[in-house]
Amino acid sequence: MRAQRGDWLVIKGSTLGKPDQRGLIIEVHSSDGTPPYVVRWLQDDHVSMVFPGPDAVIITEAEQSAADEAERARLAALQKAIVTGQRSSR
């Protein structure tokens, strides 16, 4: 596992109904990007040093930006469909 500052650490939920934990990597102490990482967790803004386990994945800043943009486009299309549907039913 390798990361750089600005990447996201995602810890997959281990049981049904337990959400993933997501945190921004704010420090990487090794020059080769290996753990430990200092992470600011989105859930509660807590900062901790993490040695990720096998249930963790690194999402690059670019991958997260692309996923965020795709989600914004999906929501915009959904909102447009709702508004268009409401207007046509009047």
PyMOL Python script that loads the backbone (N, CA, C, O; Angstrom):
from pymol import cmd

cmd.read_pdbstr("""\
ATOM      1  N   MET A   1       0.852  -1.169   0.000  1.00  0.00           N
ATOM      2  CA  MET A   1       0.000   0.000   0.000  1.00  0.00           C
ATOM      3  C   MET A   1       0.898   1.231   0.000  1.00  0.00           C
ATOM      4  O   MET A   1       1.826   1.351   0.799  1.00  0.00           O
ATOM      5  N   ARG A   2       0.587   2.156  -0.934  1.00  0.00           N
ATOM      6  CA  ARG A   2       1.345   3.399  -1.032  1.00  0.00           C
ATOM      7  C   ARG A   2       0.373   4.559  -1.201  1.00  0.00           C
ATOM      8  O   ARG A   2      -0.641   4.448  -1.890  1.00  0.00           O
ATOM      9  N   ALA A   3       0.701   5.658  -0.564  1.00  0.00           N
ATOM     10  CA  ALA A   3      -0.166   6.831  -0.629  1.00  0.00           C
ATOM     11  C   ALA A   3       0.684   8.082  -0.607  1.00  0.00           C
ATOM     12  O   ALA A   3       1.886   8.051  -0.346  1.00  0.00           O
ATOM     13  N   GLN A   4       0.013   9.183  -0.891  1.00  0.00           N
ATOM     14  CA  GLN A   4       0.648  10.483  -0.738  1.00  0.00           C
ATOM     15  C   GLN A   4      -0.349  11.439  -0.093  1.00  0.00           C
ATOM     16  O   GLN A   4      -1.550  11.174  -0.045  1.00  0.00           O
ATOM     17  N   ARG A   5       0.172  12.538   0.391  1.00  0.00           N
ATOM     18  CA  ARG A   5      -0.685  13.531   1.042  1.00  0.00           C
ATOM     19  C   ARG A   5      -1.780  13.957   0.058  1.00  0.00           C
ATOM     20  O   ARG A   5      -1.505  14.221  -1.113  1.00  0.00           O
ATOM     21  N   GLY A   6      -3.022  14.021   0.544  1.00  0.00           N
ATOM     22  CA  GLY A   6      -4.156  14.385  -0.296  1.00  0.00           C
ATOM     23  C   GLY A   6      -4.953  13.191  -0.784  1.00  0.00           C
ATOM     24  O   GLY A   6      -6.070  13.353  -1.276  1.00  0.00           O
ATOM     25  N   ASP A   7      -4.394  11.990  -0.655  1.00  0.00           N
ATOM     26  CA  ASP A   7      -5.148  10.778  -0.984  1.00  0.00           C
ATOM     27  C   ASP A   7      -6.142  10.499   0.135  1.00  0.00           C
ATOM     28  O   ASP A   7      -6.082  11.100   1.208  1.00  0.00           O
ATOM     29  N   TRP A   8      -7.062   9.571  -0.139  1.00  0.00           N
ATOM     30  CA  TRP A   8      -8.078   9.189   0.829  1.00  0.00           C
ATOM     31  C   TRP A   8      -7.867   7.751   1.270  1.00  0.00           C
ATOM     32  O   TRP A   8      -7.585   6.874   0.453  1.00  0.00           O
ATOM     33  N   LEU A   9      -8.005   7.518   2.557  1.00  0.00           N
ATOM     34  CA  LEU A   9      -7.947   6.168   3.114  1.00  0.00           C
ATOM     35  C   LEU A   9      -9.378   5.754   3.409  1.00  0.00           C
ATOM     36  O   LEU A   9     -10.102   6.452   4.119  1.00  0.00           O
ATOM     37  N   VAL A  10      -9.782   4.617   2.862  1.00  0.00           N
ATOM     38  CA  VAL A  10     -11.129   4.102   3.086  1.00  0.00           C
ATOM     39  C   VAL A  10     -11.019   2.752   3.779  1.00  0.00           C
ATOM     40  O   VAL A  10     -10.403   1.823   3.257  1.00  0.00           O
ATOM     41  N   ILE A  11     -11.617   2.654   4.953  1.00  0.00           N
ATOM     42  CA  ILE A  11     -11.683   1.399   5.695  1.00  0.00           C
ATOM     43  C   ILE A  11     -13.071   0.828   5.426  1.00  0.00           C
ATOM     44  O   ILE A  11     -14.077   1.427   5.807  1.00  0.00           O
ATOM     45  N   LYS A  12     -13.126  -0.308   4.782  1.00  0.00           N
ATOM     46  CA  LYS A  12     -14.404  -0.922   4.419  1.00  0.00           C
ATOM     47  C   LYS A  12     -15.141  -1.401   5.660  1.00  0.00           C
ATOM     48  O   LYS A  12     -14.536  -1.951   6.580  1.00  0.00           O
ATOM     49  N   GLY A  13     -16.466  -1.186   5.678  1.00  0.00           N
ATOM     50  CA  GLY A  13     -17.292  -1.662   6.781  1.00  0.00           C
ATOM     51  C   GLY A  13     -17.195  -3.175   6.886  1.00  0.00           C
ATOM     52  O   GLY A  13     -17.349  -3.886   5.893  1.00  0.00           O
ATOM     53  N   SER A  14     -16.942  -3.659   8.086  1.00  0.00           N
ATOM     54  CA  SER A  14     -16.687  -5.096   8.266  1.00  0.00           C
ATOM     55  C   SER A  14     -17.954  -5.929   8.420  1.00  0.00           C
ATOM     56  O   SER A  14     -17.915  -7.151   8.274  1.00  0.00           O
ATOM     57  N   THR A  15     -19.067  -5.281   8.713  1.00  0.00           N
ATOM     58  CA  THR A  15     -20.328  -6.012   8.868  1.00  0.00           C
ATOM     59  C   THR A  15     -21.432  -5.292   8.112  1.00  0.00           C
ATOM     60  O   THR A  15     -21.329  -4.103   7.809  1.00  0.00           O
ATOM     61  N   LEU A  16     -22.476  -6.027   7.817  1.00  0.00           N
ATOM     62  CA  LEU A  16     -23.624  -5.461   7.126  1.00  0.00           C
ATOM     63  C   LEU A  16     -24.197  -4.311   7.950  1.00  0.00           C
ATOM     64  O   LEU A  16     -24.438  -4.456   9.148  1.00  0.00           O
ATOM     65  N   GLY A  17     -24.408  -3.186   7.307  1.00  0.00           N
ATOM     66  CA  GLY A  17     -24.957  -2.037   7.997  1.00  0.00           C
ATOM     67  C   GLY A  17     -23.922  -1.111   8.602  1.00  0.00           C
ATOM     68  O   GLY A  17     -24.259  -0.010   9.037  1.00  0.00           O
ATOM     69  N   LYS A  18     -22.662  -1.537   8.638  1.00  0.00           N
ATOM     70  CA  LYS A  18     -21.605  -0.676   9.154  1.00  0.00           C
ATOM     71  C   LYS A  18     -20.989   0.073   7.972  1.00  0.00           C
ATOM     72  O   LYS A  18     -20.442  -0.553   7.065  1.00  0.00           O
ATOM     73  N   PRO A  19     -21.071   1.407   7.972  1.00  0.00           N
ATOM     74  CA  PRO A  19     -20.575   2.166   6.821  1.00  0.00           C
ATOM     75  C   PRO A  19     -19.048   2.164   6.739  1.00  0.00           C
ATOM     76  O   PRO A  19     -18.349   1.908   7.719  1.00  0.00           O
ATOM     77  N   ASP A  20     -18.561   2.457   5.536  1.00  0.00           N
ATOM     78  CA  ASP A  20     -17.127   2.635   5.352  1.00  0.00           C
ATOM     79  C   ASP A  20     -16.685   3.863   6.145  1.00  0.00           C
ATOM     80  O   ASP A  20     -17.460   4.799   6.342  1.00  0.00           O
ATOM     81  N   GLN A  21     -15.435   3.846   6.594  1.00  0.00           N
ATOM     82  CA  GLN A  21     -14.846   5.016   7.236  1.00  0.00           C
ATOM     83  C   GLN A  21     -13.908   5.640   6.222  1.00  0.00           C
ATOM     84  O   GLN A  21     -13.111   4.940   5.598  1.00  0.00           O
ATOM     85  N   ARG A  22     -13.994   6.947   6.053  1.00  0.00           N
ATOM     86  CA  ARG A  22     -13.187   7.640   5.056  1.00  0.00           C
ATOM     87  C   ARG A  22     -12.423   8.773   5.731  1.00  0.00           C
ATOM     88  O   ARG A  22     -12.980   9.535   6.521  1.00  0.00           O
ATOM     89  N   GLY A  23     -11.137   8.867   5.403  1.00  0.00           N
ATOM     90  CA  GLY A  23     -10.322   9.934   5.970  1.00  0.00           C
ATOM     91  C   GLY A  23      -9.318  10.461   4.962  1.00  0.00           C
ATOM     92  O   GLY A  23      -8.852   9.729   4.089  1.00  0.00           O
ATOM     93  N   LEU A  24      -8.993  11.730   5.092  1.00  0.00           N
ATOM     94  CA  LEU A  24      -8.014  12.390   4.237  1.00  0.00           C
ATOM     95  C   LEU A  24      -6.631  12.161   4.815  1.00  0.00           C
ATOM     96  O   LEU A  24      -6.394  12.405   5.998  1.00  0.00           O
ATOM     97  N   ILE A  25      -5.727  11.694   3.984  1.00  0.00           N
ATOM     98  CA  ILE A  25      -4.342  11.496   4.431  1.00  0.00           C
ATOM     99  C   ILE A  25      -3.668  12.861   4.423  1.00  0.00           C
ATOM    100  O   ILE A  25      -3.518  13.485   3.373  1.00  0.00           O
ATOM    101  N   ILE A  26      -3.261  13.319   5.612  1.00  0.00           N
ATOM    102  CA  ILE A  26      -2.657  14.642   5.722  1.00  0.00           C
ATOM    103  C   ILE A  26      -1.148  14.587   5.911  1.00  0.00           C
ATOM    104  O   ILE A  26      -0.466  15.599   5.754  1.00  0.00           O
ATOM    105  N   GLU A  27      -0.623  13.412   6.246  1.00  0.00           N
ATOM    106  CA  GLU A  27       0.831  13.242   6.359  1.00  0.00           C
ATOM    107  C   GLU A  27       1.209  11.818   5.987  1.00  0.00           C
ATOM    108  O   GLU A  27       0.527  10.858   6.346  1.00  0.00           O
ATOM    109  N   VAL A  28       2.315  11.705   5.256  1.00  0.00           N
ATOM    110  CA  VAL A  28       2.926  10.411   4.951  1.00  0.00           C
ATOM    111  C   VAL A  28       4.380  10.534   5.406  1.00  0.00           C
ATOM    112  O   VAL A  28       5.114  11.391   4.915  1.00  0.00           O
ATOM    113  N   HIS A  29       4.792   9.688   6.335  1.00  0.00           N
ATOM    114  CA  HIS A  29       6.109   9.837   6.947  1.00  0.00           C
ATOM    115  C   HIS A  29       7.238   9.160   6.174  1.00  0.00           C
ATOM    116  O   HIS A  29       8.407   9.475   6.398  1.00  0.00           O
ATOM    117  N   SER A  30       6.918   8.247   5.281  1.00  0.00           N
ATOM    118  CA  SER A  30       7.977   7.558   4.539  1.00  0.00           C
ATOM    119  C   SER A  30       8.095   8.143   3.135  1.00  0.00           C
ATOM    120  O   SER A  30       7.110   8.598   2.554  1.00  0.00           O
ATOM    121  N   SER A  31       9.286   8.125   2.614  1.00  0.00           N
ATOM    122  CA  SER A  31       9.522   8.679   1.273  1.00  0.00           C
ATOM    123  C   SER A  31       8.923   7.807   0.179  1.00  0.00           C
ATOM    124  O   SER A  31       8.675   8.293  -0.925  1.00  0.00           O
ATOM    125  N   ASP A  32       8.683   6.520   0.465  1.00  0.00           N
ATOM    126  CA  ASP A  32       8.119   5.625  -0.555  1.00  0.00           C
ATOM    127  C   ASP A  32       6.597   5.488  -0.455  1.00  0.00           C
ATOM    128  O   ASP A  32       6.001   4.704  -1.193  1.00  0.00           O
ATOM    129  N   GLY A  33       5.962   6.241   0.448  1.00  0.00           N
ATOM    130  CA  GLY A  33       4.506   6.253   0.533  1.00  0.00           C
ATOM    131  C   GLY A  33       3.885   5.122   1.329  1.00  0.00           C
ATOM    132  O   GLY A  33       2.666   4.948   1.307  1.00  0.00           O
ATOM    133  N   THR A  34       4.698   4.354   2.027  1.00  0.00           N
ATOM    134  CA  THR A  34       4.164   3.259   2.834  1.00  0.00           C
ATOM    135  C   THR A  34       3.706   3.784   4.203  1.00  0.00           C
ATOM    136  O   THR A  34       4.126   4.859   4.630  1.00  0.00           O
ATOM    137  N   PRO A  35       2.837   3.015   4.891  1.00  0.00           N
ATOM    138  CA  PRO A  35       2.337   3.434   6.201  1.00  0.00           C
ATOM    139  C   PRO A  35       3.462   3.579   7.222  1.00  0.00           C
ATOM    140  O   PRO A  35       4.556   3.044   7.041  1.00  0.00           O
ATOM    141  N   PRO A  36       3.175   4.307   8.293  1.00  0.00           N
ATOM    142  CA  PRO A  36       1.892   4.818   8.758  1.00  0.00           C
ATOM    143  C   PRO A  36       1.524   6.137   8.078  1.00  0.00           C
ATOM    144  O   PRO A  36       2.364   6.833   7.507  1.00  0.00           O
ATOM    145  N   TYR A  37       0.217   6.448   8.166  1.00  0.00           N
ATOM    146  CA  TYR A  37      -0.315   7.702   7.637  1.00  0.00           C
ATOM    147  C   TYR A  37      -1.001   8.466   8.761  1.00  0.00           C
ATOM    148  O   TYR A  37      -1.568   7.872   9.678  1.00  0.00           O
ATOM    149  N   VAL A  38      -0.940   9.781   8.677  1.00  0.00           N
ATOM    150  CA  VAL A  38      -1.723  10.607   9.584  1.00  0.00           C
ATOM    151  C   VAL A  38      -2.985  10.977   8.814  1.00  0.00           C
ATOM    152  O   VAL A  38      -2.924  11.540   7.721  1.00  0.00           O
ATOM    153  N   VAL A  39      -4.131  10.647   9.409  1.00  0.00           N
ATOM    154  CA  VAL A  39      -5.422  10.750   8.714  1.00  0.00           C
ATOM    155  C   VAL A  39      -6.381  11.627   9.510  1.00  0.00           C
ATOM    156  O   VAL A  39      -6.477  11.517  10.732  1.00  0.00           O
ATOM    157  N   ARG A  40      -7.092  12.503   8.791  1.00  0.00           N
ATOM    158  CA  ARG A  40      -8.185  13.280   9.387  1.00  0.00           C
ATOM    159  C   ARG A  40      -9.482  12.623   8.935  1.00  0.00           C
ATOM    160  O   ARG A  40      -9.816  12.635   7.750  1.00  0.00           O
ATOM    161  N   TRP A  41     -10.211  12.050   9.889  1.00  0.00           N
ATOM    162  CA  TRP A  41     -11.423  11.290   9.591  1.00  0.00           C
ATOM    163  C   TRP A  41     -12.605  12.227   9.351  1.00  0.00           C
ATOM    164  O   TRP A  41     -12.828  13.169  10.112  1.00  0.00           O
ATOM    165  N   LEU A  42     -13.352  11.960   8.290  1.00  0.00           N
ATOM    166  CA  LEU A  42     -14.498  12.795   7.943  1.00  0.00           C
ATOM    167  C   LEU A  42     -15.609  12.728   8.977  1.00  0.00           C
ATOM    168  O   LEU A  42     -16.277  13.727   9.243  1.00  0.00           O
ATOM    169  N   GLN A  43     -15.806  11.566   9.551  1.00  0.00           N
ATOM    170  CA  GLN A  43     -16.921  11.348  10.476  1.00  0.00           C
ATOM    171  C   GLN A  43     -16.916  12.330  11.647  1.00  0.00           C
ATOM    172  O   GLN A  43     -17.956  12.879  12.011  1.00  0.00           O
ATOM    173  N   ASP A  44     -15.727  12.549  12.238  1.00  0.00           N
ATOM    174  CA  ASP A  44     -15.680  13.380  13.441  1.00  0.00           C
ATOM    175  C   ASP A  44     -14.512  14.361  13.468  1.00  0.00           C
ATOM    176  O   ASP A  44     -14.262  14.995  14.493  1.00  0.00           O
ATOM    177  N   ASP A  45     -13.792  14.491  12.350  1.00  0.00           N
ATOM    178  CA  ASP A  45     -12.660  15.417  12.222  1.00  0.00           C
ATOM    179  C   ASP A  45     -11.494  15.039  13.143  1.00  0.00           C
ATOM    180  O   ASP A  45     -10.599  15.850  13.380  1.00  0.00           O
ATOM    181  N   HIS A  46     -11.508  13.814  13.655  1.00  0.00           N
ATOM    182  CA  HIS A  46     -10.444  13.303  14.518  1.00  0.00           C
ATOM    183  C   HIS A  46      -9.198  13.018  13.678  1.00  0.00           C
ATOM    184  O   HIS A  46      -9.310  12.542  12.548  1.00  0.00           O
ATOM    185  N   VAL A  47      -8.025  13.303  14.214  1.00  0.00           N
ATOM    186  CA  VAL A  47      -6.763  13.024  13.530  1.00  0.00           C
ATOM    187  C   VAL A  47      -6.065  11.895  14.260  1.00  0.00           C
ATOM    188  O   VAL A  47      -5.944  11.915  15.485  1.00  0.00           O
ATOM    189  N   SER A  48      -5.598  10.893  13.490  1.00  0.00           N
ATOM    190  CA  SER A  48      -4.898   9.771  14.109  1.00  0.00           C
ATOM    191  C   SER A  48      -3.841   9.222  13.160  1.00  0.00           C
ATOM    192  O   SER A  48      -3.898   9.433  11.949  1.00  0.00           O
ATOM    193  N   MET A  49      -2.877   8.515  13.736  1.00  0.00           N
ATOM    194  CA  MET A  49      -1.871   7.820  12.945  1.00  0.00           C
ATOM    195  C   MET A  49      -2.395   6.409  12.689  1.00  0.00           C
ATOM    196  O   MET A  49      -2.856   5.735  13.611  1.00  0.00           O
ATOM    197  N   VAL A  50      -2.322   5.964  11.429  1.00  0.00           N
ATOM    198  CA  VAL A  50      -2.951   4.709  11.043  1.00  0.00           C
ATOM    199  C   VAL A  50      -1.964   3.804  10.320  1.00  0.00           C
ATOM    200  O   VAL A  50      -1.224   4.239   9.438  1.00  0.00           O
ATOM    201  N   PHE A  51      -1.971   2.545  10.711  1.00  0.00           N
ATOM    202  CA  PHE A  51      -1.322   1.470   9.966  1.00  0.00           C
ATOM    203  C   PHE A  51      -2.461   0.658   9.350  1.00  0.00           C
ATOM    204  O   PHE A  51      -2.992  -0.236  10.009  1.00  0.00           O
ATOM    205  N   PRO A  52      -2.852   0.943   8.101  1.00  0.00           N
ATOM    206  CA  PRO A  52      -4.034   0.298   7.516  1.00  0.00           C
ATOM    207  C   PRO A  52      -3.909  -1.215   7.437  1.00  0.00           C
ATOM    208  O   PRO A  52      -2.833  -1.763   7.200  1.00  0.00           O
ATOM    209  N   GLY A  53      -5.042  -1.869   7.644  1.00  0.00           N
ATOM    210  CA  GLY A  53      -5.111  -3.319   7.539  1.00  0.00           C
ATOM    211  C   GLY A  53      -5.600  -3.749   6.166  1.00  0.00           C
ATOM    212  O   GLY A  53      -5.701  -2.927   5.255  1.00  0.00           O
ATOM    213  N   PRO A  54      -5.904  -5.035   6.012  1.00  0.00           N
ATOM    214  CA  PRO A  54      -6.330  -5.573   4.711  1.00  0.00           C
ATOM    215  C   PRO A  54      -7.714  -5.090   4.268  1.00  0.00           C
ATOM    216  O   PRO A  54      -8.093  -5.276   3.111  1.00  0.00           O
ATOM    217  N   ASP A  55      -8.459  -4.477   5.171  1.00  0.00           N
ATOM    218  CA  ASP A  55      -9.784  -3.960   4.823  1.00  0.00           C
ATOM    219  C   ASP A  55      -9.733  -2.508   4.340  1.00  0.00           C
ATOM    220  O   ASP A  55     -10.774  -1.869   4.186  1.00  0.00           O
ATOM    221  N   ALA A  56      -8.529  -1.986   4.102  1.00  0.00           N
ATOM    222  CA  ALA A  56      -8.360  -0.589   3.709  1.00  0.00           C
ATOM    223  C   ALA A  56      -7.930  -0.473   2.248  1.00  0.00           C
ATOM    224  O   ALA A  56      -7.238  -1.337   1.709  1.00  0.00           O
ATOM    225  N   VAL A  57      -8.365   0.625   1.629  1.00  0.00           N
ATOM    226  CA  VAL A  57      -7.931   0.945   0.266  1.00  0.00           C
ATOM    227  C   VAL A  57      -7.551   2.422   0.217  1.00  0.00           C
ATOM    228  O   VAL A  57      -8.058   3.242   0.983  1.00  0.00           O
ATOM    229  N   ILE A  58      -6.652   2.734  -0.700  1.00  0.00           N
ATOM    230  CA  ILE A  58      -6.251   4.110  -0.942  1.00  0.00           C
ATOM    231  C   ILE A  58      -6.954   4.588  -2.203  1.00  0.00           C
ATOM    232  O   ILE A  58      -6.921   3.916  -3.233  1.00  0.00           O
ATOM    233  N   ILE A  59      -7.582   5.734  -2.120  1.00  0.00           N
ATOM    234  CA  ILE A  59      -8.215   6.372  -3.266  1.00  0.00           C
ATOM    235  C   ILE A  59      -7.410   7.640  -3.533  1.00  0.00           C
ATOM    236  O   ILE A  59      -7.295   8.496  -2.656  1.00  0.00           O
ATOM    237  N   THR A  60      -6.855   7.766  -4.733  1.00  0.00           N
ATOM    238  CA  THR A  60      -6.059   8.950  -5.030  1.00  0.00           C
ATOM    239  C   THR A  60      -6.945  10.183  -5.096  1.00  0.00           C
ATOM    240  O   THR A  60      -8.162  10.088  -5.257  1.00  0.00           O
ATOM    241  N   GLU A  61      -6.323  11.322  -4.971  1.00  0.00           N
ATOM    242  CA  GLU A  61      -7.054  12.586  -5.051  1.00  0.00           C
ATOM    243  C   GLU A  61      -7.764  12.703  -6.403  1.00  0.00           C
ATOM    244  O   GLU A  61      -8.902  13.168  -6.470  1.00  0.00           O
ATOM    245  N   ALA A  62      -7.090  12.279  -7.483  1.00  0.00           N
ATOM    246  CA  ALA A  62      -7.692  12.331  -8.827  1.00  0.00           C
ATOM    247  C   ALA A  62      -8.881  11.380  -8.944  1.00  0.00           C
ATOM    248  O   ALA A  62      -9.903  11.738  -9.529  1.00  0.00           O
ATOM    249  N   GLU A  63      -8.759  10.178  -8.395  1.00  0.00           N
ATOM    250  CA  GLU A  63      -9.873   9.218  -8.427  1.00  0.00           C
ATOM    251  C   GLU A  63     -11.065   9.748  -7.646  1.00  0.00           C
ATOM    252  O   GLU A  63     -12.208   9.607  -8.081  1.00  0.00           O
ATOM    253  N   GLN A  64     -10.805  10.359  -6.495  1.00  0.00           N
ATOM    254  CA  GLN A  64     -11.890  10.901  -5.683  1.00  0.00           C
ATOM    255  C   GLN A  64     -12.556  12.070  -6.388  1.00  0.00           C
ATOM    256  O   GLN A  64     -13.780  12.200  -6.354  1.00  0.00           O
ATOM    257  N   SER A  65     -11.763  12.924  -7.028  1.00  0.00           N
ATOM    258  CA  SER A  65     -12.329  14.055  -7.772  1.00  0.00           C
ATOM    259  C   SER A  65     -13.221  13.573  -8.910  1.00  0.00           C
ATOM    260  O   SER A  65     -14.298  14.125  -9.134  1.00  0.00           O
ATOM    261  N   ALA A  66     -12.774  12.542  -9.630  1.00  0.00           N
ATOM    262  CA  ALA A  66     -13.571  11.983 -10.721  1.00  0.00           C
ATOM    263  C   ALA A  66     -14.867  11.380 -10.194  1.00  0.00           C
ATOM    264  O   ALA A  66     -15.925  11.556 -10.800  1.00  0.00           O
ATOM    265  N   ALA A  67     -14.793  10.674  -9.077  1.00  0.00           N
ATOM    266  CA  ALA A  67     -15.994  10.078  -8.479  1.00  0.00           C
ATOM    267  C   ALA A  67     -16.952  11.169  -8.000  1.00  0.00           C
ATOM    268  O   ALA A  67     -18.166  11.043  -8.160  1.00  0.00           O
ATOM    269  N   ASP A  68     -16.413  12.235  -7.415  1.00  0.00           N
ATOM    270  CA  ASP A  68     -17.254  13.345  -6.960  1.00  0.00           C
ATOM    271  C   ASP A  68     -17.951  14.013  -8.145  1.00  0.00           C
ATOM    272  O   ASP A  68     -19.137  14.331  -8.067  1.00  0.00           O
ATOM    273  N   GLU A  69     -17.219  14.226  -9.242  1.00  0.00           N
ATOM    274  CA  GLU A  69     -17.802  14.850 -10.431  1.00  0.00           C
ATOM    275  C   GLU A  69     -18.895  13.967 -11.034  1.00  0.00           C
ATOM    276  O   GLU A  69     -19.941  14.470 -11.443  1.00  0.00           O
ATOM    277  N   ALA A  70     -18.661  12.662 -11.092  1.00  0.00           N
ATOM    278  CA  ALA A  70     -19.668  11.735 -11.610  1.00  0.00           C
ATOM    279  C   ALA A  70     -20.924  11.769 -10.736  1.00  0.00           C
ATOM    280  O   ALA A  70     -22.040  11.724 -11.254  1.00  0.00           O
ATOM    281  N   GLU A  71     -20.750  11.848  -9.433  1.00  0.00           N
ATOM    282  CA  GLU A  71     -21.894  11.911  -8.523  1.00  0.00           C
ATOM    283  C   GLU A  71     -22.656  13.222  -8.690  1.00  0.00           C
ATOM    284  O   GLU A  71     -23.887  13.227  -8.678  1.00  0.00           O
ATOM    285  N   ARG A  72     -21.930  14.341  -8.848  1.00  0.00           N
ATOM    286  CA  ARG A  72     -22.603  15.622  -9.084  1.00  0.00           C
ATOM    287  C   ARG A  72     -23.418  15.581 -10.374  1.00  0.00           C
ATOM    288  O   ARG A  72     -24.545  16.075 -10.412  1.00  0.00           O
ATOM    289  N   ALA A  73     -22.851  14.992 -11.433  1.00  0.00           N
ATOM    290  CA  ALA A  73     -23.562  14.889 -12.711  1.00  0.00           C
ATOM    291  C   ALA A  73     -24.802  14.011 -12.572  1.00  0.00           C
ATOM    292  O   ALA A  73     -25.852  14.329 -13.131  1.00  0.00           O
ATOM    293  N   ARG A  74     -24.690  12.911 -11.832  1.00  0.00           N
ATOM    294  CA  ARG A  74     -25.826  12.021 -11.616  1.00  0.00           C
ATOM    295  C   ARG A  74     -26.940  12.740 -10.861  1.00  0.00           C
ATOM    296  O   ARG A  74     -28.112  12.626 -11.220  1.00  0.00           O
ATOM    297  N   LEU A  75     -26.572  13.479  -9.819  1.00  0.00           N
ATOM    298  CA  LEU A  75     -27.572  14.207  -9.037  1.00  0.00           C
ATOM    299  C   LEU A  75     -28.214  15.329  -9.856  1.00  0.00           C
ATOM    300  O   LEU A  75     -29.418  15.561  -9.748  1.00  0.00           O
ATOM    301  N   ALA A  76     -27.421  16.024 -10.670  1.00  0.00           N
ATOM    302  CA  ALA A  76     -27.975  17.087 -11.518  1.00  0.00           C
ATOM    303  C   ALA A  76     -28.973  16.508 -12.511  1.00  0.00           C
ATOM    304  O   ALA A  76     -30.030  17.094 -12.745  1.00  0.00           O
ATOM    305  N   ALA A  77     -28.643  15.358 -13.098  1.00  0.00           N
ATOM    306  CA  ALA A  77     -29.563  14.708 -14.042  1.00  0.00           C
ATOM    307  C   ALA A  77     -30.838  14.269 -13.331  1.00  0.00           C
ATOM    308  O   ALA A  77     -31.928  14.402 -13.886  1.00  0.00           O
ATOM    309  N   LEU A  78     -30.720  13.755 -12.130  1.00  0.00           N
ATOM    310  CA  LEU A  78     -31.881  13.341 -11.350  1.00  0.00           C
ATOM    311  C   LEU A  78     -32.767  14.542 -11.006  1.00  0.00           C
ATOM    312  O   LEU A  78     -33.989  14.479 -11.137  1.00  0.00           O
ATOM    313  N   GLN A  79     -32.139  15.632 -10.568  1.00  0.00           N
ATOM    314  CA  GLN A  79     -32.907  16.838 -10.248  1.00  0.00           C
ATOM    315  C   GLN A  79     -33.620  17.376 -11.483  1.00  0.00           C
ATOM    316  O   GLN A  79     -34.773  17.799 -11.403  1.00  0.00           O
ATOM    317  N   LYS A  80     -32.939  17.361 -12.619  1.00  0.00           N
ATOM    318  CA  LYS A  80     -33.547  17.827 -13.872  1.00  0.00           C
ATOM    319  C   LYS A  80     -34.749  16.952 -14.232  1.00  0.00           C
ATOM    320  O   LYS A  80     -35.791  17.463 -14.642  1.00  0.00           O
ATOM    321  N   ALA A  81     -34.602  15.634 -14.079  1.00  0.00           N
ATOM    322  CA  ALA A  81     -35.696  14.713 -14.382  1.00  0.00           C
ATOM    323  C   ALA A  81     -36.889  14.961 -13.467  1.00  0.00           C
ATOM    324  O   ALA A  81     -38.037  14.884 -13.906  1.00  0.00           O
ATOM    325  N   ILE A  82     -36.624  15.254 -12.211  1.00  0.00           N
ATOM    326  CA  ILE A  82     -37.711  15.520 -11.261  1.00  0.00           C
ATOM    327  C   ILE A  82     -38.428  16.808 -11.644  1.00  0.00           C
ATOM    328  O   ILE A  82     -39.658  16.844 -11.679  1.00  0.00           O
ATOM    329  N   VAL A  83     -37.679  17.857 -11.928  1.00  0.00           N
ATOM    330  CA  VAL A  83     -38.279  19.144 -12.290  1.00  0.00           C
ATOM    331  C   VAL A  83     -39.053  19.016 -13.593  1.00  0.00           C
ATOM    332  O   VAL A  83     -40.177  19.507 -13.695  1.00  0.00           O
ATOM    333  N   THR A  84     -38.469  18.363 -14.585  1.00  0.00           N
ATOM    334  CA  THR A  84     -39.131  18.176 -15.875  1.00  0.00           C
ATOM    335  C   THR A  84     -40.396  17.343 -15.701  1.00  0.00           C
ATOM    336  O   THR A  84     -41.424  17.653 -16.302  1.00  0.00           O
ATOM    337  N   GLY A  85     -40.336  16.307 -14.902  1.00  0.00           N
ATOM    338  CA  GLY A  85     -41.492  15.461 -14.639  1.00  0.00           C
ATOM    339  C   GLY A  85     -42.613  16.221 -13.950  1.00  0.00           C
ATOM    340  O   GLY A  85     -43.787  16.024 -14.263  1.00  0.00           O
ATOM    341  N   GLN A  86     -42.249  17.099 -13.003  1.00  0.00           N
ATOM    342  CA  GLN A  86     -43.257  17.881 -12.295  1.00  0.00           C
ATOM    343  C   GLN A  86     -43.934  18.877 -13.230  1.00  0.00           C
ATOM    344  O   GLN A  86     -45.143  19.091 -13.142  1.00  0.00           O
ATOM    345  N   ARG A  87     -43.166  19.479 -14.117  1.00  0.00           N
ATOM    346  CA  ARG A  87     -43.743  20.458 -15.032  1.00  0.00           C
ATOM    347  C   ARG A  87     -44.656  19.803 -16.060  1.00  0.00           C
ATOM    348  O   ARG A  87     -45.680  20.377 -16.430  1.00  0.00           O
ATOM    349  N   SER A  88     -44.298  18.605 -16.526  1.00  0.00           N
ATOM    350  CA  SER A  88     -45.110  17.964 -17.554  1.00  0.00           C
ATOM    351  C   SER A  88     -46.407  17.389 -16.985  1.00  0.00           C
ATOM    352  O   SER A  88     -47.345  17.133 -17.741  1.00  0.00           O
ATOM    353  N   SER A  89     -46.477  17.184 -15.681  1.00  0.00           N
ATOM    354  CA  SER A  89     -47.683  16.601 -15.097  1.00  0.00           C
ATOM    355  C   SER A  89     -48.727  17.662 -14.735  1.00  0.00           C
ATOM    356  O   SER A  89     -49.816  17.319 -14.275  1.00  0.00           O
ATOM    357  N   ARG A  90     -48.420  18.898 -14.930  1.00  0.00           N
ATOM    358  CA  ARG A  90     -49.367  19.969 -14.567  1.00  0.00           C
ATOM    359  C   ARG A  90     -50.376  20.222 -15.629  1.00  0.00           C
ATOM    360  O   ARG A  90     -51.235  21.088 -15.470  1.00  0.00           O
TER     361      ARG A  90
END
""", "prot")
cmd.dss("prot")
cmd.show_as("cartoon", "prot")
cmd.util.cbc("prot")
cmd.orient("prot")
